[in-house]
Amino acid sequence: MQKFLLYLFFLFAVSGLAQTKISGIVVDQDGVGVPFANILFKAASEGTITNDDGRFYLESDNTYSAILVSYIGYETKEIALDKRVTYDMEIVLQESAEQLDEVVVYTGKQSKKNNPAIEILKKIWAKKRQNGVYKYKSYQYDKYEKIEFDLNTIDSALIKSKAFKGLEFMFEDLDTSRITGKTYLPMFLNEVFSKVYGNNQIKAEKEDVLGNKSSGFAGNQAITAFIEDLYSDYDIYNNYLKFYDKSFTSPLSKTGVDTYNYVLADSSYIDNKWCYNIIYYPRRKNELTFKGDFWVADTSFAVKKINLAVTKSANINWVKDIYIEQDFEVVSDSVFLLKRDYMLTDFAFSKKEESKGVYGKRTTVYDNYSFNLERPVDFYKAKADPYDPRVFERDSLFWKNARLEQLNDDEEGIFKLLDTLKTVPKFKTYYNIASVLGSGYIEIDKWNVDIGDLYSTFGINDAEGIRVRGGARTYFGQNDPWRLEAYTAYGFDDKKFKYGISGKVLLDRKNRIILSGGNRRDIEQLGLSLTSTTDVLGRSIASSSLVSVGNNDRLTNINLSVLNLEAEPVKNLRFRVGASFRTLSSALPNSFSLDYLDDSSHTGISSEIKQFDINTTLIYTPGRRVIGYGVERYDVDDDISTLVLNYTKGAKGFLESDFDYERLQFSYTQPWQLGGFGRLLSTVELGKTFGEVPLGLLSVVPGNQTIFSLYNTFPNLDFYEFVTDTYATLHLEHNFNGRLFSRVPWLRDLNLREIVGIRAAWGSISEENVRLSSPTNIPLLAPENKPYYEYSFGVGNIFKILRIDFNFRGNYLDAPNARPFGVTGTFGFNF
């Protein structure tokens, strides 16, 4: 959520080099806008199509004297251009009196039968894995990527506004987008040059990053990670293209015939290759689809060029436009290789034409292809270090040779502009606000300290009443090799201070060997996770939330000390071994007891647990991408699978530890992108405790007495309602992303999204463990005879930020104070 708060700040903050520029609207004889009409410069392949309302903008670095406007069922119209810049054109198309012999005319919804465009599409499917680099045993190429963020829709009112008073020099050099025709101001630029190597026989590919250069917010990991997260690689031949955590149906998809209308519109020579031009547009509104056209060769059926524009009715938030262009070059007379990939996103609060926002532009250029070079298998396993400091320190000569597409004057000026802006107090204030929203910390540069986390400042619980918390961390830069962090908290009811302190140091950067440790004395809501906490800086949303369901009185005093050693010898495979010592006691002994039988006590009962544990954990996160190379790194994309194997050994007697036991746990979390059917998130968790332990060390099925929807918890369970030493849980949550609601006319325009969930838990507890904790006032019950389950129905994207879940308890309804129904919700800024 912090990333999206940062993103919203960007939105809130908010005569070129081309030789020919045109804009306007295409209408029919009744004055109604004609969507998806073709606009082409005469005697050229440069062009665009009109949007849903018939409007268009087109520019070129070349000079043209005329344009051709065409649409199926209408006469093609040629219009002379008397000057280089012609805006606000109104072009009226006349209905065609007759059809050309060589073109089959389709209008409206297209038939799937006897459609020549679909016949061509089938041949594309058949050969999609025989084109490009797939035709060779091995390949390599150079890749240059440029990501830019620009403030757009700059007008005199914005320039003269109070927000930019004193910053007017920023607007001295403005450019105009060749896609939208809007004036924009570049604010951020990141360049990456790399070499890519692949082997189709062993299906291996690696990318060695040789240079990485940023301007703008380059020093802030949270902002950089947010920007990186917006863009991921894609292949237009895939059935679905993933952007902003949404799966859009590709126009080249095998399911495209059910999603798009296709029209064979034209044929022509492009680079001495006879190509067909196919127009496509969606069959229905509110789905994640594109509109546009592509040119495909008539023998290899490889795409020569394609453009994709997201329809305005698509169910996606904070995005007004997405436009994509891909161009392919022909090699050896038959091989089509990706040459240039351009993507522009217009981020804005509103999809209205006049709304201001931020452009996000990514340009990727590919060159210097080589094929069938013999290399050993180990070559593809050996990865270069993308976080080698030398990668970020390349000189101007390196970048002069590395740029496969040279920066224009505006892009060159970004570096100078940002250097100047960093000296302006008002801009530094804006930057600091963006940084705080993104990271939750206030930067104190002169002390190399950050104050925060601000998102953990306030809370309420039954033991402390109103609770406040404040903290700080060392911060010399985003790649610090060590970091110290601490917090203190105070409860106004118990009148006690709490604290936590943590330190970590990176011992070996190549293998990611990290030594960490710390101590925390605080009040905690245990039982929110089946795994015992080892986080000395943790903030439990249950003990720090502002509102609870029922009595939130099962809280624990915890004194936790930990020491861990972590290593990542293989990318995304982490090993962690550590030791912890904890002391646990009830924070509200009158209403919640952790008492257990203890022969060594003079009363035969103890109310405090002292426990020393040795813990070994293996974490595997395939596909994980991160930012930075210091002791702390930021995940770029959290849409990854996670496998965790954990072994814990309790050692009785050491440091007066109370119990001998062993615990083995496994969890597997997997997000599933199901194309047009949305996204499914699944988690399976299994665990077994060997030995006798009291309530404070058992595995509690995670209840949820907050009003927030928390994944991996059971919202209709109270804390400690089910307690186990052997367990298995399953969580399934599917977001249809509006696929069902989009079929309902009166719901369609609200862009709501439907979420369904099911949760189940099975567990058992031994008679020995029940007897050991018999003095406690908490009944130790496990869902052993039949699995406990819940199901829920949710509505998301309410006002674009709110989600509400209606949760139902499936069984165990006769349990004391059972909650058969509950409503939870959450706020979030999701695309």
Summary of the structure (lengths in Angstrom):
residues: 831
radius of gyration: 30.3
end to end distance: 11.3
largest distance: 104.5
contacts: 2669
relative contact order: 0.09
helix: 16%
strand: 45%
